[in-house]
Amino acid sequence: MSFRIPFYRVNWTTSCFLISTFLIAIIGVPLYIGKVGLDRFQVALFFCCLIITMMSITLGYHRLLSHRAFTAKNPVKLFTLIFGACAFEGAALEWCSDHRRHHKHVDHLARPNHLHSVPPGIRNQATPGPPAPGL
């Protein structure tokens, strides 16, 4: 099996930023903790930011903007856009475009064992919660 990376498709600016952020964190966090220490506020702030950015991607970019699964007031949209950007996932418009393109290529019955390929009636019966309207 040959593994070839299509280097012509790599976004080098984003890749360099993410790799350098990772390296700085791996090297810098242990040095900071060893020199300054860590208190409960910093740990709580880390977990709050982690949860808020994860929810902004899942709730905002994915469900609200890509799938338009629900409507939200402007403060909620603004909140999810700001903290979604804090997750370094790129612009919301680009993220949603890529995600919709992803669904264009996976939402068909040619892949019977894939979650997105399961007909909606069967998928809704297999998941907990009330059935989707119209079933």
MDTraj code that builds the backbone (N, CA, C; nanometers):
import mdtraj as md
import numpy as np

residues = "MET SER PHE ARG ILE PRO PHE TYR ARG VAL ASN TRP THR THR SER CYS PHE LEU ILE SER THR PHE LEU ILE ALA ILE ILE GLY VAL PRO LEU TYR ILE GLY LYS VAL GLY LEU ASP ARG PHE GLN VAL ALA LEU PHE PHE CYS CYS LEU ILE ILE THR MET MET SER ILE THR LEU GLY TYR HIS ARG LEU LEU SER HIS ARG ALA PHE THR ALA LYS ASN PRO VAL LYS LEU PHE THR LEU ILE PHE GLY ALA CYS ALA PHE GLU GLY ALA ALA LEU GLU TRP CYS SER ASP HIS ARG ARG HIS HIS LYS HIS VAL ASP HIS LEU ALA ARG PRO ASN HIS LEU HIS SER VAL PRO PRO GLY ILE ARG ASN GLN ALA THR PRO GLY PRO PRO ALA PRO GLY LEU".split()
xyz = np.array([
    [0.0851, -0.1176, 0.0000],
    [0.0000, 0.0000, 0.0000],
    [0.0895, 0.1237, 0.0000],
    [0.0650, 0.2089, -0.0927],
    [0.1430, 0.3311, -0.1055],
    [0.0664, 0.4475, -0.0437],
    [0.1364, 0.5255, 0.0361],
    [0.0745, 0.6412, 0.0999],
    [0.1433, 0.7666, 0.0486],
    [0.0700, 0.8443, -0.0309],
    [0.1280, 0.9666, -0.0860],
    [0.0430, 1.0853, -0.0440],
    [0.1072, 1.1841, 0.0109],
    [0.0382, 1.3055, 0.0537],
    [0.0323, 1.4017, -0.0646],
    [-0.0861, 1.4505, -0.0968],
    [-0.0962, 1.5481, -0.2073],
    [-0.0516, 1.6869, -0.1587],
    [0.0780, 1.7120, -0.1608],
    [0.1336, 1.8354, -0.1058],
    [0.0807, 1.9596, -0.1770],
    [0.0387, 1.9478, -0.3001],
    [-0.0153, 2.0628, -0.3717],
    [-0.1489, 2.1090, -0.3141],
    [-0.2154, 2.0229, -0.2358],
    [-0.3444, 2.0589, -0.1765],
    [-0.3325, 2.1062, -0.0316],
    [-0.2138, 2.1060, 0.0238],
    [-0.1936, 2.1435, 0.1638],
    [-0.2005, 2.2957, 0.1774],
    [-0.2763, 2.3418, 0.2743],
    [-0.2798, 2.4840, 0.3078],
    [-0.1634, 2.5074, 0.4040],
    [-0.0527, 2.5574, 0.3507],
    [0.0706, 2.5657, 0.4278],
    [0.0624, 2.6671, 0.5408],
    [-0.0105, 2.7738, 0.5236],
    [-0.0235, 2.8732, 0.6314],
    [-0.0914, 2.8105, 0.7522],
    [-0.2035, 2.7462, 0.7291],
    [-0.2772, 2.6818, 0.8378],
    [-0.1961, 2.5682, 0.8981],
    [-0.1341, 2.4875, 0.8148],
    [-0.0560, 2.3738, 0.8638],
    [0.0597, 2.4206, 0.9525],
    [0.1328, 2.5211, 0.9084],
    [0.2443, 2.5732, 0.9884],
    [0.1957, 2.6314, 1.1203],
    [0.0828, 2.7025, 1.1163],
    [0.0279, 2.7599, 1.2394],
    [-0.0105, 2.6499, 1.3382],
    [-0.0806, 2.5479, 1.2911],
    [-0.1253, 2.4414, 1.3817],
    [-0.0080, 2.3588, 1.4337],
    [0.0894, 2.3301, 1.3497],
    [0.2055, 2.2537, 1.3948],
    [0.2862, 2.3336, 1.4965],
    [0.3058, 2.4626, 1.4710],
    [0.3813, 2.5443, 1.5666],
    [0.3047, 2.5625, 1.6971],
    [0.1728, 2.5775, 1.6899],
    [0.0922, 2.5868, 1.8120],
    [0.1059, 2.4598, 1.8955],
    [0.1015, 2.3457, 1.8293],
    [0.1171, 2.2178, 1.8991],
    [0.2542, 2.2075, 1.9654],
    [0.3591, 2.2416, 1.8916],
    [0.4944, 2.2316, 1.9454],
    [0.5164, 2.3281, 2.0621],
    [0.4650, 2.4487, 2.0498],
    [0.4769, 2.5465, 2.1592],
    [0.4040, 2.4962, 2.2831],
    [0.2870, 2.4365, 2.2633],
    [0.2106, 2.3845, 2.3773],
    [0.2827, 2.2672, 2.4433],
    [0.3349, 2.1766, 2.3624],
    [0.4038, 2.0589, 2.4174],
    [0.5292, 2.1000, 2.4955],
    [0.5981, 2.2003, 2.4469],
    [0.7210, 2.2451, 2.5137],
    [0.6895, 2.3481, 2.6227],
    [0.6018, 2.4434, 2.5929],
    [0.5773, 2.5556, 2.6824],
    [0.4949, 2.5239, 2.8055],
    [0.3947, 2.4394, 2.7927],
    [0.3067, 2.4116, 2.9077],
    [0.3836, 2.3432, 3.0205],
    [0.4611, 2.2376, 2.9947],
    [0.5370, 2.1793, 3.1063],
    [0.6365, 2.2771, 3.1692],
    [0.6999, 2.3608, 3.0863],
    [0.7926, 2.4605, 3.1410],
    [0.7188, 2.5606, 3.2300],
    [0.6026, 2.6073, 3.1844],
    [0.5238, 2.7032, 3.2622],
    [0.4778, 2.6411, 3.3938],
    [0.4255, 2.5204, 3.3871],
    [0.3771, 2.4548, 3.5088],
    [0.4923, 2.4318, 3.6063],
    [0.6079, 2.3920, 3.5558],
    [0.7233, 2.3689, 3.6425],
    [0.7755, 2.4959, 3.7064],
    [0.7694, 2.6080, 3.6350],
    [0.8252, 2.7330, 3.6859],
    [0.7248, 2.8122, 3.7696],
    [0.5997, 2.8243, 3.7207],
    [0.4995, 2.9093, 3.7858],
    [0.3996, 2.8283, 3.8672],
    [0.3649, 2.7122, 3.8185],
    [0.2635, 2.6313, 3.8848],
    [0.1286, 2.6454, 3.8149],
    [0.0310, 2.5790, 3.8699],
    [-0.1026, 2.5767, 3.8116],
    [-0.2034, 2.5856, 3.9246],
    [-0.3039, 2.6698, 3.9092],
    [-0.4067, 2.6775, 4.0128],
    [-0.5420, 2.6363, 3.9551],
    [-0.6409, 2.6283, 4.0403],
    [-0.7741, 2.5819, 3.9994],
    [-0.8382, 2.6729, 3.8956],
    [-0.8143, 2.8015, 3.9058],
    [-0.8735, 2.8954, 3.8100],
    [-0.8257, 2.8662, 3.6684],
    [-0.6976, 2.8409, 3.6520],
    [-0.6439, 2.8119, 3.5189],
    [-0.7002, 2.6811, 3.4635],
    [-0.7127, 2.5811, 3.5478],
    [-0.7703, 2.4534, 3.5041],
    [-0.9168, 2.4728, 3.4670],
    [-0.9919, 2.5463, 3.5493],
    [-1.1326, 2.5722, 3.5193],
    [-1.1479, 2.6530, 3.3909],
    [-1.0638, 2.7540, 3.3726],
    [-1.0683, 2.8349, 3.2507],
    [-1.0382, 2.7499, 3.1271],
    [-0.9408, 2.6599, 3.1379],
    [-0.9082, 2.5707, 3.0269],
    [-1.0287, 2.4862, 2.9887],
    [-1.0926, 2.4231, 3.0875],
    [-1.2060, 2.3362, 3.0570],
    [-1.3272, 2.4153, 3.0079],
    [-1.3471, 2.5348, 3.0596],
    [-1.4567, 2.6195, 3.0087],
    [-1.4335, 2.6555, 2.8619],
    [-1.3127, 2.6978, 2.8290],
    [-1.2811, 2.7313, 2.6895],
    [-1.2916, 2.6091, 2.5998],
    [-1.2474, 2.4947, 2.6484],
    [-1.2566, 2.3711, 2.5713],
    [-1.4023, 2.3374, 2.5399],
    [-1.4876, 2.3409, 2.6398],
    [-1.6287, 2.3066, 2.6205],
    [-1.6981, 2.4093, 2.5318],
    [-1.6707, 2.5365, 2.5534],
    [-1.7360, 2.6412, 2.4737],
    [-1.6948, 2.6322, 2.3272],
    [-1.5671, 2.6104, 2.2989],
    [-1.5253, 2.6005, 2.1591],
    [-1.5786, 2.4730, 2.0935],
    [-1.5805, 2.3635, 2.1666],
    [-1.6350, 2.2394, 2.1108],
    [-1.7838, 2.2545, 2.0807],
    [-1.8574, 2.3152, 2.1715],
    [-2.0009, 2.3350, 2.1493],
    [-2.0251, 2.4350, 2.0363],
    [-1.9384, 2.5331, 2.0212],
    [-1.9561, 2.6306, 1.9135],
    [-1.9377, 2.5658, 1.7776],
    [-1.8460, 2.4715, 1.7670],
    [-1.8286, 2.3999, 1.6407],
    [-1.9465, 2.3057, 1.6177],
    [-1.9805, 2.2268, 1.7191],
    [-2.0882, 2.1293, 1.7039],
    [-2.2234, 2.1963, 1.6862],
    [-2.2544, 2.2881, 1.7740],
    [-2.3845, 2.3543, 1.7724],
    [-2.3915, 2.4617, 1.6648],
    [-2.2909, 2.5474, 1.6595],
    [-2.2958, 2.6622, 1.5697],
    [-2.2581, 2.6300, 1.4268],
    [-2.1328, 2.5923, 1.4054],
    [-2.0865, 2.5671, 1.2684],
    [-2.1619, 2.4497, 1.2056],
    [-2.1733, 2.3399, 1.2816],
    [-2.2294, 2.2184, 1.2233],
    [-2.3819, 2.2212, 1.2144],
    [-2.4497, 2.2270, 1.3277],
    [-2.5967, 2.2141, 1.3263],
    [-2.6661, 2.3419, 1.2799],
    [-2.6247, 2.4576, 1.3304],
    [-2.6926, 2.5839, 1.2997],
    [-2.6617, 2.6319, 1.1584],
    [-2.5360, 2.6384, 1.1233],
    [-2.4987, 2.6992, 0.9957],
    [-2.4930, 2.5995, 0.8796],
    [-2.4368, 2.4810, 0.9010],
    [-2.4253, 2.3858, 0.7906],
    [-2.5574, 2.3185, 0.7577],
    [-2.6216, 2.2634, 0.8599],
    [-2.7446, 2.1869, 0.8365],
    [-2.8720, 2.2690, 0.8552],
    [-2.8591, 2.3861, 0.9140],
    [-2.9755, 2.4697, 0.9451],
    [-3.0832, 2.3887, 1.0183],
    [-3.0378, 2.3154, 1.1198],
    [-3.1256, 2.2276, 1.1962],
    [-3.2192, 2.3055, 1.2878],
    [-3.1853, 2.4284, 1.3177],
    [-3.2691, 2.5118, 1.4020],
    [-3.2382, 2.6572, 1.3721],
    [-3.3200, 2.7454, 1.4262],
    [-3.2941, 2.8892, 1.4123],
    [-3.2526, 2.9429, 1.5491],
    [-3.1745, 3.0475, 1.5467],
    [-3.1260, 3.1064, 1.6716],
    [-3.1261, 3.2576, 1.6581],
    [-3.1330, 3.3228, 1.7711],
    [-3.1268, 3.4687, 1.7723],
    [-2.9829, 3.5137, 1.7474],
    [-2.9682, 3.6391, 1.7107],
    [-2.8370, 3.6926, 1.6749],
    [-2.7306, 3.6796, 1.7845],
    [-2.7626, 3.6995, 1.9134],
    [-2.6576, 3.6816, 2.0148],
    [-2.6024, 3.5390, 2.0192],
    [-2.6881, 3.4403, 1.9970],
    [-2.6422, 3.3011, 1.9948],
    [-2.5532, 3.2779, 1.8727],
    [-2.5935, 3.3302, 1.7581],
    [-2.5124, 3.3175, 1.6369],
    [-2.3756, 3.3835, 1.6563],
    [-2.3749, 3.5028, 1.7134],
    [-2.2500, 3.5736, 1.7376],
    [-2.1601, 3.4955, 1.8326],
    [-2.2176, 3.4438, 1.9397],
    [-2.1431, 3.3646, 2.0384],
    [-2.0781, 3.2431, 1.9721],
    [-2.1556, 3.1690, 1.8924],
    [-2.1007, 3.0491, 1.8288],
    [-1.9979, 3.0847, 1.7212],
    [-2.0159, 3.1967, 1.6534],
    [-1.9170, 3.2379, 1.5532],
    [-1.7851, 3.2785, 1.6183],
    [-1.7926, 3.3532, 1.7271],
    [-1.6701, 3.3987, 1.7947],
    [-1.5943, 3.2800, 1.8533],
    [-1.6635, 3.1952, 1.9278],
    [-1.5936, 3.0842, 1.9921],
    [-1.5639, 2.9701, 1.8958],
    [-1.6361, 2.9619, 1.7843],
    [-1.5986, 2.8674, 1.6795],
    [-1.4671, 2.9077, 1.6163],
    [-1.4468, 3.0378, 1.6000],
    [-1.3188, 3.0867, 1.5475],
    [-1.2056, 3.0585, 1.6460],
    [-1.2364, 3.0581, 1.7749],
    [-1.1337, 3.0276, 1.8757],
    [-1.0868, 2.8822, 1.8669],
    [-1.1625, 2.7973, 1.8001],
    [-1.1245, 2.6563, 1.7849],
    [-1.0291, 2.6360, 1.6684],
    [-0.9926, 2.7433, 1.5979],
    [-0.9020, 2.7376, 1.4824],
    [-0.9537, 2.6448, 1.3731],
    [-1.0852, 2.6478, 1.3499],
    [-1.1452, 2.5661, 1.2444],
    [-1.1596, 2.6438, 1.1143],
    [-1.1166, 2.7668, 1.1123],
    [-1.1277, 2.8477, 0.9917],
    [-1.2565, 2.9277, 0.9911],
    [-1.2799, 2.9959, 0.8801],
    [-1.3997, 3.0790, 0.8671],
    [-1.5242, 2.9906, 0.8628],
    [-1.6319, 3.0388, 0.9204],
    [-1.7563, 2.9618, 0.9252],
    [-1.8072, 2.9297, 0.7855],
    [-1.7993, 3.0246, 0.6954],
    [-1.8481, 3.0030, 0.5595],
    [-1.7686, 2.8915, 0.4903],
    [-1.6383, 2.8930, 0.5065],
    [-1.5544, 2.7885, 0.4458],
    [-1.5806, 2.6531, 0.5105],
    [-1.5959, 2.6502, 0.6432],
    [-1.6213, 2.5262, 0.7155],
    [-1.7530, 2.4654, 0.6697],
    [-1.8563, 2.5485, 0.6617],
    [-1.9884, 2.4996, 0.6206],
    [-1.9864, 2.4510, 0.4762],
    [-1.9167, 2.5228, 0.3906],
    [-1.9050, 2.4818, 0.2507],
    [-1.8371, 2.3460, 0.2406],
    [-1.7272, 2.3280, 0.3133],
    [-1.6574, 2.1987, 0.3119],
    [-1.7459, 2.0879, 0.3667],
    [-1.8203, 2.1169, 0.4712],
    [-1.9062, 2.0150, 0.5320],
    [-2.0209, 1.9763, 0.4392],
    [-2.0797, 2.0736, 0.3728],
    [-2.1864, 2.0417, 0.2775],
    [-2.1312, 1.9620, 0.1591],
    [-2.0108, 1.9947, 0.1160],
    [-1.9464, 1.9181, 0.0090],
    [-1.9223, 1.7745, 0.0554],
    [-1.8846, 1.7578, 0.1825],
    [-1.8659, 1.6247, 0.2404],
    [-1.9956, 1.5456, 0.2315],
    [-2.1072, 1.6066, 0.2692],
    [-2.2355, 1.5365, 0.2648],
    [-2.2792, 1.5064, 0.1221],
    [-2.2394, 1.5858, 0.0283],
    [-2.2731, 1.5607, -0.1113],
    [-2.2148, 1.4275, -0.1565],
    [-2.0989, 1.3915, -0.0997],
    [-2.0308, 1.2701, -0.1432],
    [-2.0557, 1.1490, -0.0535],
    [-2.1164, 1.1662, 0.0622],
    [-2.1382, 1.0508, 0.1511],
    [-2.2844, 1.0154, 0.1689],
    [-2.3757, 1.1004, 0.1328],
    [-2.5177, 1.0731, 0.1548],
    [-2.5784, 0.9991, 0.0361],
    [-2.5451, 0.8729, 0.0248],
    [-2.6056, 0.7895, -0.0781],
    [-2.6034, 0.6449, -0.0296],
    [-2.6806, 0.5596, -0.0943],
    [-2.6961, 0.4221, -0.0478],
    [-2.5864, 0.3284, -0.0982],
    [-2.4846, 0.3800, -0.1656],
    [-2.3762, 0.2952, -0.2148],
    [-2.2876, 0.2439, -0.1017],
    [-2.2944, 0.3077, 0.0145],
    [-2.2144, 0.2668, 0.1304],
    [-2.3100, 0.2207, 0.2396],
    [-2.3546, 0.0951, 0.2357],
    [-2.4610, 0.0511, 0.3260],
    [-2.4243, 0.0516, 0.4737],
    [-2.2969, 0.0427, 0.5099],
    [-2.2586, 0.0396, 0.6510],
    [-2.2221, 0.1760, 0.7056],
    [-2.2429, 0.2806, 0.6298],
    [-2.2065, 0.4154, 0.6713],
    [-2.3287, 0.4842, 0.7312],
    [-2.3111, 0.5550, 0.8425],
    [-2.4228, 0.6194, 0.9122],
    [-2.5012, 0.7135, 0.8221],
    [-2.4304, 0.7905, 0.7388],
    [-2.4991, 0.8857, 0.6520],
    [-2.5753, 0.8165, 0.5400],
    [-2.5480, 0.6868, 0.5149],
    [-2.6124, 0.6154, 0.4063],
    [-2.7408, 0.5469, 0.4490],
    [-2.7651, 0.5388, 0.5791],
    [-2.8842, 0.4721, 0.6286],
    [-3.0061, 0.5593, 0.5986],
    [-3.1118, 0.5000, 0.5450],
    [-3.2324, 0.5793, 0.5181],
    [-3.2830, 0.6462, 0.6458],
    [-3.3378, 0.7673, 0.6357],
    [-3.3768, 0.8434, 0.7542],
    [-3.4720, 0.7697, 0.8478],
    [-3.5659, 0.6939, 0.7960],
    [-3.6600, 0.6221, 0.8822],
    [-3.5912, 0.5203, 0.9692],
    [-3.4963, 0.4486, 0.9130],
    [-3.4223, 0.3472, 0.9882],
    [-3.3292, 0.4136, 1.0888],
    [-3.2619, 0.5191, 1.0474],
    [-3.1688, 0.5886, 1.1362],
    [-3.2431, 0.6442, 1.2567],
    [-3.3614, 0.7017, 1.2353],
    [-3.4356, 0.7591, 1.3465],
    [-3.4890, 0.6521, 1.4403],
    [-3.5174, 0.5329, 1.3897],
    [-3.5630, 0.4248, 1.4762],
    [-3.4487, 0.3683, 1.5588],
    [-3.3281, 0.3779, 1.5057],
    [-3.2123, 0.3205, 1.5743],
    [-3.1535, 0.4137, 1.6792],
    [-3.1906, 0.5402, 1.6772],
    [-3.1360, 0.6343, 1.7744],
    [-3.2387, 0.6632, 1.8823],
    [-3.1936, 0.6904, 2.0047],
    [-3.2888, 0.7205, 2.1111],
    [-3.3576, 0.8531, 2.0874],
    [-3.4733, 0.8667, 2.1467],
    [-3.5471, 0.9919, 2.1342],
    [-3.6711, 0.9751, 2.0494],
    [-3.7501, 1.0800, 2.0384],
    [-3.8741, 1.0695, 1.9616],
    [-3.8445, 1.0575, 1.8120],
    [-3.9309, 0.9935, 1.7366],
    [-3.9089, 0.9825, 1.5928],
    [-3.9214, 1.1167, 1.5244],
    [-3.8579, 1.1262, 1.4104],
    [-3.8635, 1.2511, 1.3346],
    [-4.0056, 1.2745, 1.2837],
    [-4.0442, 1.4013, 1.2649],
    [-4.1782, 1.4287, 1.2139],
    [-4.1990, 1.3656, 1.0780],
    [-4.3181, 1.3126, 1.0571],
    [-4.3528, 1.2543, 0.9277],
    [-4.3259, 1.1062, 0.9193],
    [-4.2777, 1.0442, 1.0288],
    [-4.2528, 0.9001, 1.0238],
    [-4.3642, 0.8262, 1.0912],
])
top = md.Topology()
chain = top.add_chain()
for i, resn in enumerate(residues, 1):
    res = top.add_residue(resn, chain, resSeq=i)
    for name in ("N", "CA", "C"):
        top.add_atom(name, md.element.get_by_symbol(name[0]), res)
traj = md.Trajectory(xyz[None], top)
